Amino acid sequence: MAGVTDDIKMMLRRGDSLTWLIAINCVVFVGVCAVSAIGNSGASDVSWIYNWFFLSSSAWQVATHPWQILTYAFIHGDFIHFIINVMMLAMAGRLFKEFFTSRDLTAIYIMAAVIGGLCFVIACTASGNNGILSGCSASIMALIVAPAVYRPDYEIYLTLIGRVKLKWVAIVYVAISLLNVFGGNWAGQFAHFGGVATGAAFAWLLQKKNINITSWIWKCVDAASRKKKSTFKVAYQNPNFRIKTEKELLDDILDKIKISGYDSLSAAEREFLRKMAKD
């Protein structure tokens, strides 16, 4: 048992944002199951978990519980919903990282969840329907659509089907959501549309205008990190330190890829490679 625990700890230490997103979804699901089991035994009233962390269709409820607009994207109500979403997140996340950075993945996951959640609340408010929403489907839609918009003719291999262009994968996936609009969970599909719009806008603006709509998120995070680090005094500074040239940085990164593979690169290194490729 200790060996398994150590393996999990090592995976998380070495893992990127996709690993952590999957891990958070898994931990939250186990927690929800545990709380639900307590409620089913009659030992306690656990309805609070739905009122506090699932996304309500009530605009007033969301205004008084604003964290719901994000927490719902990490929580699942049943096992089938959970296992399908986690599997899709793993596949869509790996595909997304072929073209974008781990920082982009985290930011798009969050942005798609927020925009998708707002679309759900607006649709329910406009139609007078009530309900709750959970799951990371909106974020998954964004992670699938973004690569398809960025590189529509890029081919991937699908079991039993063969090589398929990304644009067709995205079109089929979005079409299924369109058909579900006419089903019982039609309001939830508006969250999917929010995810589609987020992923498409991100990829299009990055490709055509060189504008990254997620950059503001990381500027805030980096600013907060710098402020925290600035409280510590520098005890020693190497007088021989110099900034490396772009060529030296590129050579270092290429050497790192040869030794450890592309996945070993940090988000900053991947971003640098992408900029150099455009130049």
C-alpha positions as CSV (number, residue, x, y, z in Angstrom):
1,M,0.0,0.0,0.0
2,A,2.9,2.3,0.8
3,G,4.4,1.7,-2.6
4,V,1.1,2.7,-4.3
5,T,0.9,5.9,-2.2
6,D,4.5,6.8,-3.1
7,D,3.8,6.2,-6.8
8,I,0.9,8.6,-6.6
9,K,2.9,11.2,-4.8
10,M,5.7,11.0,-7.3
11,M,3.2,11.3,-10.2
12,L,1.7,14.4,-8.7
13,R,5.1,16.0,-8.1
14,R,6.2,15.3,-11.6
15,G,2.8,15.9,-13.2
16,D,1.7,18.9,-15.2
17,S,-1.6,20.8,-15.0
18,L,-3.6,18.0,-16.7
19,T,-2.5,15.5,-14.1
20,W,-3.6,17.9,-11.3
21,L,-6.9,18.7,-12.9
22,I,-7.7,15.0,-13.2
23,A,-6.5,14.4,-9.7
24,I,-8.7,17.1,-8.3
25,N,-11.8,15.8,-10.1
26,C,-11.1,12.3,-8.7
27,V,-10.5,13.5,-5.1
28,V,-13.7,15.7,-5.2
29,F,-15.7,12.8,-6.6
30,V,-14.6,10.4,-3.8
31,G,-15.4,13.2,-1.3
32,V,-18.9,13.6,-2.7
33,C,-19.5,9.9,-2.6
34,A,-18.4,9.7,1.0
35,V,-20.7,12.6,2.0
36,S,-23.6,11.1,0.1
37,A,-23.1,7.8,1.8
38,I,-23.4,9.5,5.2
39,G,-26.6,11.2,4.0
40,N,-28.1,8.0,2.7
41,S,-27.4,6.3,6.0
42,G,-29.6,9.0,7.7
43,A,-26.7,10.1,9.9
44,S,-26.7,13.7,8.6
45,D,-28.4,16.1,6.1
46,V,-26.0,16.6,3.3
47,S,-28.2,18.7,1.0
48,W,-25.8,21.6,1.7
49,I,-23.2,20.1,-0.7
50,Y,-25.7,20.7,-3.6
51,N,-26.6,24.1,-2.4
52,W,-23.1,25.3,-1.9
53,F,-21.0,23.6,-4.7
54,F,-23.2,22.6,-7.6
55,L,-24.2,25.4,-10.0
56,S,-27.7,26.6,-9.4
57,S,-29.9,27.8,-12.2
58,S,-30.9,30.7,-10.0
59,A,-29.1,33.9,-10.8
60,W,-29.7,35.1,-7.2
61,Q,-28.2,31.9,-5.8
62,V,-25.1,32.3,-8.0
63,A,-24.8,35.9,-6.9
64,T,-24.8,35.0,-3.2
65,H,-22.6,31.9,-3.8
66,P,-20.2,33.1,-6.6
67,W,-17.8,30.2,-6.1
68,Q,-20.4,27.9,-7.7
69,I,-19.5,29.2,-11.1
70,L,-16.2,27.3,-10.8
71,T,-16.7,24.6,-8.2
72,Y,-19.3,22.9,-10.3
73,A,-16.7,22.1,-12.9
74,F,-14.8,19.8,-10.5
75,I,-17.8,18.0,-9.1
76,H,-19.9,15.1,-10.5
77,G,-23.2,13.7,-9.3
78,D,-22.9,10.1,-10.5
79,F,-20.3,7.6,-11.4
80,I,-21.1,7.3,-15.1
81,H,-20.9,11.0,-15.6
82,F,-17.6,11.2,-13.6
83,I,-15.8,8.3,-15.4
84,I,-16.8,9.5,-18.9
85,N,-15.8,13.1,-18.2
86,V,-12.4,12.1,-16.7
87,M,-11.6,9.9,-19.6
88,M,-12.6,12.6,-22.1
89,L,-10.6,15.2,-20.0
90,A,-7.5,13.0,-20.2
91,M,-7.8,12.5,-24.0
92,A,-8.8,16.1,-24.8
93,G,-6.0,17.4,-22.5
94,R,-3.3,15.4,-24.2
95,L,-4.5,16.6,-27.6
96,F,-4.6,20.2,-26.4
97,K,-1.0,20.0,-25.1
98,E,0.2,19.1,-28.6
99,F,-0.4,22.7,-29.6
100,F,-0.6,24.8,-26.5
101,T,1.1,25.1,-23.1
102,S,0.1,23.6,-19.7
103,R,-0.7,27.1,-18.5
104,D,-3.1,27.6,-21.4
105,L,-4.8,24.3,-20.5
106,T,-5.4,25.3,-16.9
107,A,-6.6,28.8,-18.0
108,I,-9.0,27.5,-20.7
109,Y,-10.4,24.9,-18.3
110,I,-11.3,27.7,-15.9
111,M,-12.5,30.2,-18.5
112,A,-14.7,27.6,-20.3
113,A,-16.2,26.5,-16.9
114,V,-17.1,30.1,-16.0
115,I,-18.5,31.0,-19.4
116,G,-20.3,27.7,-19.8
117,G,-21.8,28.2,-16.3
118,L,-23.0,31.7,-17.1
119,C,-24.6,30.4,-20.3
120,F,-26.4,27.7,-18.3
121,V,-27.7,30.3,-15.8
122,I,-28.8,32.7,-18.5
123,A,-30.6,29.9,-20.4
124,C,-32.5,28.8,-17.3
125,T,-33.4,32.3,-16.3
126,A,-34.7,33.2,-19.7
127,S,-36.8,30.0,-20.0
128,G,-37.9,29.9,-16.4
129,N,-36.5,26.5,-15.8
130,N,-34.9,25.4,-12.5
131,G,-32.1,22.9,-11.9
132,I,-28.4,22.4,-11.0
133,L,-25.3,21.7,-13.1
134,S,-22.2,19.8,-12.4
135,G,-19.2,18.3,-14.3
136,C,-16.4,19.5,-16.5
137,S,-18.1,19.0,-19.9
138,A,-17.9,22.7,-20.9
139,S,-14.1,22.7,-20.2
140,I,-13.7,19.5,-22.2
141,M,-15.6,21.0,-25.2
142,A,-13.1,23.9,-25.1
143,L,-10.1,21.6,-25.0
144,I,-11.4,19.7,-28.0
145,V,-12.5,22.6,-30.2
146,A,-9.4,24.8,-29.6
147,P,-6.9,22.4,-31.4
148,A,-9.5,21.8,-34.2
149,V,-9.7,25.6,-34.9
150,Y,-5.9,26.0,-34.5
151,R,-5.0,23.1,-36.7
152,P,-8.1,21.8,-38.5
153,D,-6.4,19.5,-40.9
154,Y,-4.1,17.8,-38.2
155,E,-4.8,14.1,-38.2
156,I,-5.2,11.9,-35.2
157,Y,-5.7,8.1,-35.0
158,L,-8.9,6.8,-33.6
159,T,-9.3,3.1,-32.8
160,L,-11.7,1.3,-35.2
161,I,-11.9,4.3,-37.4
162,G,-8.3,5.2,-38.4
163,R,-6.8,8.6,-39.1
164,V,-9.3,11.5,-38.8
165,K,-8.8,15.2,-39.2
166,L,-9.3,17.3,-36.0
167,K,-12.0,19.4,-37.6
168,W,-14.3,16.4,-38.1
169,V,-13.8,15.2,-34.6
170,A,-14.8,18.6,-33.2
171,I,-17.8,18.9,-35.6
172,V,-19.2,15.5,-34.6
173,Y,-18.7,16.2,-30.9
174,V,-20.4,19.6,-31.2
175,A,-23.2,18.1,-33.4
176,I,-24.0,15.6,-30.6
177,S,-24.4,18.4,-28.2
178,L,-26.7,20.2,-30.6
179,L,-28.9,17.1,-30.8
180,N,-29.0,16.9,-27.0
181,V,-30.6,20.4,-26.9
182,F,-33.9,18.7,-27.8
183,G,-33.5,16.2,-24.9
184,G,-34.3,16.5,-21.2
185,N,-31.1,18.2,-20.3
186,W,-31.3,20.9,-22.9
187,A,-30.2,23.8,-20.5
188,G,-27.0,21.9,-19.7
189,Q,-26.1,21.9,-23.4
190,F,-25.8,25.7,-23.3
191,A,-22.9,25.3,-21.0
192,H,-21.3,23.1,-23.7
193,F,-21.9,25.9,-26.2
194,G,-20.1,28.3,-23.8
195,G,-17.1,25.9,-23.8
196,V,-17.2,25.7,-27.6
197,A,-17.1,29.5,-27.9
198,T,-14.3,29.8,-25.4
199,G,-12.1,27.2,-27.2
200,A,-12.8,28.6,-30.6
201,A,-12.1,32.2,-29.6
202,F,-8.9,31.3,-27.8
203,A,-7.5,29.4,-30.8
204,W,-8.6,31.8,-33.5
205,L,-7.3,34.9,-31.7
206,L,-4.0,33.2,-30.9
207,Q,-3.5,32.1,-34.5
208,K,-4.8,35.1,-36.4
209,K,-4.0,38.0,-34.0
210,N,-1.4,36.5,-31.7
211,I,-3.6,37.4,-28.8
212,N,-3.8,35.0,-25.9
213,I,-7.0,35.6,-24.0
214,T,-5.7,33.7,-21.0
215,S,-2.6,35.8,-20.5
216,W,-4.4,38.1,-18.0
217,I,-5.0,35.2,-15.6
218,W,-1.3,34.4,-15.4
219,K,-0.3,38.0,-15.2
220,C,-2.3,38.2,-12.0
221,V,-0.8,35.0,-10.7
222,D,2.7,36.0,-11.6
223,A,2.2,39.4,-10.1
224,A,1.0,37.9,-6.8
225,S,4.0,35.5,-6.8
226,R,6.5,38.3,-7.4
227,K,4.9,40.3,-4.6
228,K,5.2,37.3,-2.2
229,K,8.8,36.7,-3.3
230,S,9.7,40.4,-2.8
231,T,9.2,40.1,0.9
232,F,12.4,38.0,1.1
233,K,15.8,39.7,0.8
234,V,18.4,38.4,-1.6
235,A,21.2,37.0,0.4
236,Y,23.6,36.3,-2.5
237,Q,23.8,37.3,-6.1
238,N,26.3,35.8,-8.5
239,P,28.4,38.7,-10.0
240,N,29.1,36.5,-13.1
241,F,25.4,36.0,-13.9
242,R,24.4,37.0,-17.4
243,I,21.2,36.6,-19.4
244,K,21.4,33.9,-22.1
245,T,20.9,34.7,-25.7
246,E,17.9,33.3,-27.6
247,K,20.2,30.9,-29.4
248,E,21.6,29.6,-26.2
249,L,18.1,29.2,-24.7
250,L,17.0,27.4,-27.8
251,D,20.0,25.0,-27.7
252,D,19.3,24.2,-24.0
253,I,15.7,23.5,-24.7
254,L,16.5,21.2,-27.7
255,D,19.0,19.3,-25.6
256,K,16.4,18.9,-22.9
257,I,13.9,17.5,-25.4
258,K,16.6,15.0,-26.6
259,I,17.3,13.8,-23.1
260,S,13.9,13.9,-21.4
261,G,11.3,14.4,-24.1
262,Y,8.9,17.2,-25.0
263,D,6.7,16.6,-21.9
264,S,9.6,17.6,-19.6
265,L,9.5,21.2,-20.8
266,S,8.0,23.9,-18.6
267,A,5.2,26.1,-19.8
268,A,7.6,29.0,-20.3
269,E,10.0,26.8,-22.4
270,R,7.1,25.6,-24.6
271,E,5.9,29.2,-25.1
272,F,9.5,30.2,-26.1
273,L,9.6,27.4,-28.6
274,R,6.3,28.5,-30.1
275,K,7.5,32.1,-30.4
276,M,10.7,31.0,-32.0
277,A,8.8,28.9,-34.6
278,K,6.7,31.8,-35.5
279,D,9.7,34.0,-36.0
